[in-house]
Amino acid sequence: MTPIAASELILDKRGAIYHIGARPEEMANTIIIVGDPDRVKVVSKHFDRVEYTLQHREFITHTGYIGNKRISVLSTGIGPDNIDIAINELDALANIDFDNRCIKPVPASLNILRFGTSGSLQKEIAVDSFVAATHGLGFDNVMHFYTLQNTEEEKNIIEKFKQHTGLASGNVTPYIYSGSSKLAKAFSKGYHRGITVACPGFYGPQGRILRLSVAYPGLIDKLTTFSYKDYSIANFEMESSAIYGLGKALGHHCISLNAIVANRIAKTFSTDGAKAVENLITQSLAVIADTDF
């Protein structure tokens, strides 16, 4: 097998992968990803013990244990471009031999769980509640750079979505991928279910108007009213589409769990977003600790 070139698999002087700054033994097979670097310690304070603490740029990693279960929590920063870095490098840590730079013959499958915040697109999904995404639907372009075939159901959802929103032609080409059915079963009680839309920005891409007008006025209403069979758009944020797409392409199990801090339909915002996130963390860690993934 041909070794991967130094320009493609970039390692630092201690043999850690370039952006995350971790070596393979420093990362667990169950990984929680968070956007905010400060949220890493909010998660790891619940660990029974911490084995490794690492930091490089916005990528902070704490690896430790809850009981006998080894877990890592990694901050990614905001946006699908950072997710492209994080998921590819997590996969490299698990599936590439750093000594000979060759892909391992037997692939490892990771459990990757996003703990995030998002805005609800359904009035009944109130602030401070939680959403477990069935699918990640992207307005970004990350997955357009990779080859991954959709299932027939995914094709049907995205075609109907394009027709409903008027995005069948134009500058935005949405895509969709489903999350892990295995992880979805574990996070069913106490979580709303629905499609999570991921946007490549916070203002215009999410329909917010400050001083600039938007190219797709009325898009929020179209997201709220979209449905396909039992699926509807539950919420939107900025990472889930790339997590689901890259995770599926690489053979990992991914789920995006979000605390709702804003309801864009009811025009409400959480009075204590930090508490909502803390509640998401404690509830979701309890599921992880009690579930044999």
N, C-alpha and C positions, 0 to 999 in steps of 0.2 A: 504494500500500500504506500502511495506517495505521501510523504510528510507535508503538512500544511505550512506554507511559507511564513516567514517571520513578519512579513507585511500584512498578512491576513489574520493570523492568530498572534496577537501582540501580548507579550509577557514582560513584566518588569524584572528588575534585578533579583528579586527574591522568588521569581517564578509564579507570580500572581497575575491573573488576567487583567488587562490594562485599565478598564474603566471601573469595574467593581472593586478591584484591588484585593481579590481573594484567591487563595489556593484551593484546590479541590477538597482537601480534608477539612477546610474551614466552613464549608457550606453543607447544610443538611439536605435531605431529599424532600422534606416538607418545608416550603418557603412561603412566608407571608411577605407580600410587597406592599409598600405604602408610598405615597407621593412625598409627604412632608418628612424631611430628615429628623425633625424633632419628635415625630411619632414613633420612631424606632424604640426609643427608651420607654415610651408610654406602653408599648407592647411588651418589651422584654422585662419590665418590672414585674410581670406576672410569671416569669420563668422561675423555676425552683433553683436553677443555677445557670450562670452564663459562662460559656466556654471560651468564646472568641469575641472580641470587639475590634472592628476594622472601620477605617474611613478613608475614602479617596474622592475628592470633589463632593458632589451631593449624594454619593453612594455610601451609605453607612450600613454596616452589617453587624448584627448581634446574633450569635449562634449559641443555643443552650438547650435546656431540657425542661419539660413539664412532666414530672414523673420520669418514666423511662423513654418518653417520646422526644426525639431530637428535632428541634425546630430552628430555622433561621428566620430572621426578619430583616428585610433589605429595603432601604429607601431608594426610589428611582428618580425623584424629581417629577415635574409636571410634563405631561404630553406624550403622544404616541412615538415620537422620535426617541425619547429616553427609554421607552418600553422596548423598542427595537434593540437597543444596546443591552438592556438588562436581561431580556429573555434569551437572546443569542449567547450572552456570556454565561448565564446560568446553565444553559444546555452544554456549552463547551466545558464547563467545570465538571459536569456529570459524564460527558460522552466522548471526550477527547483525552488521550494519554499525553500529558504535558511533557513527558520525558522524550518520547519519540515523535510527537506532534501528529500522531495518527488517530483516526477515529476508532474507538473501541469496537470490537466485533459484535458485542451484545449490547444493544442500547438500553439505557436506564430511563425510566419514566418518572418525572418529578410531579409532586403535588404543589401547585402554585396558586395561592389564594390572595386576591387583592382585598385589603381593608381600606376603603376610601370614603369620600364624601361626594354627594351629588345632589342634583335638583330633580324633584319629582315632576313628571309630566301628566299625572293623573290626580284629580282633586282628592280622591279617596286615599291616596298614598300620602299620609300626613307627614309633616316635619317630625323628626326624631324617630321615625320608623326605619325599617331596614328592607333593602331589596337584594335578592340573589338573582343575578342575571341569567336568563336562559340562553341568550345570544348576545354577542357584541356586534353592533352595527356601526360601521365606521364612515365618517365624513372625511377622514384623513386618507392618505395615499400609501401608507406603509405596506399593506399587503399587495398592492399592485406591483411591487418589486419582487414578489415571490410567486412560485408556481404551486398552487394548491386548489384542487377541484372542490367545488361546492357539492353538497348532497342535493338531491332533487327538492327536498323541502326547503333548504336554504335558497335554492334558485327561485322557487315559487314565492318565498317571502320577499326577496329583494326585488323581483320584477314587479310584484304588486305594490311594494313600497315606492319604487321609482315612479310608477304611474300615479299613485295617490298624491305624492309630494310634488310632481312635476320635475323631478330630477332625472328623468329618463334621458334628457339631453342637457348639455351645458357644461359648466366648469367643475361641478362636483359629481364624482362617480362613486356612489356608496357601495359598500360591500358588507357581507354578513357571514359570521361563523358561529356555530353553537359551542356552548361550554361543555364541561365534563358531566355526563349523566351520573357518574359515580359520586362526584362531589355534590351535585344537585340534590341527590337523595339525602345526603347527610345534613344539608342546610335547607330543609323544607319547612320545619315548624318554627314560626316566629319571623319568617321572612316573606315579604311580597315577592312574587315572581313576575318576570316580564323581560322584554328586550331592553337592553341598555344601549343607548346611542352614544358614541364617542366622537367628540368634536376636536378639531385641531387648534382651537383657540377658545377663549373665555368670553369675549365680547361679541363681535360680529358673527362668528360661527355659532354662537348660542343665542343669537337674536337680540343681544343687548345693544341699545343705542345710546351713546353718549354724545359725541360730536360728529360721528360718521354715520351716514345712512347705510342700510344693509341691502345686499343684492337679492336676498330671498325673504321679503316681508311676508308675514303670515306663515312662515315655516313651522313655528312652534305649534300653532293650531293644527297644522296638518300632521305633526308628530303625535299630538294628543289624540287625534281622531282615527289614526291608523289602526287597523286590526287585520289579522289573518288567522282564520280558525280560532284557536284559543289564545293566540298571541296578541299582545298590544305593547306599545312603547311605555315602559314604566318610568324611566329616568334618563338623564344624560349627564355625562362627565367628559373626561379627556383621555382615557387610557384603555378601556375594556376591549375595544375592537382589535387592537394590536395584540393584547394579551391572548385573546381567544384564537385569533388567526395564527400567530406564531406558535402558540402552545399546541394547537391542533396539528400544524405542519410538522412539528418536531416530536410529536408523540407524548406530550405531557398532559396532565389533568389540570384544568384551570377553572376557577370560579371567581367571579367578581362580586364582592359583598360590599354594599354601600350604605352608609348612614345618610338619611335624607335631611339635609340642612336647609333646603329651600323648596317651596312648592310654587312653581312658576305659574300654575293655574289659579290657585287660591291667593297668590301674591303674599305668601307668608314666609318668614325666615325663623329658624330656630333661635330661641332666646338663650340657649346654652349649647352651642355646637360641640364644645369640648366634651360635655357630658354625654351627648349623643354618640360621639366617637368612642368614648370610654365604654359605654354600654354595648356598642357593636363589638368591641375588642373582647370584653369579658364573656359575652354570650358566645361568640364565635370560637374563642380559645377553648371554652368548655366543650364545644362540639368536637373540636380537633382532638382534645385530650381523651375524649370518650369513644372515638371512632377509630376503627382499624382500617386505615386507607389502603 
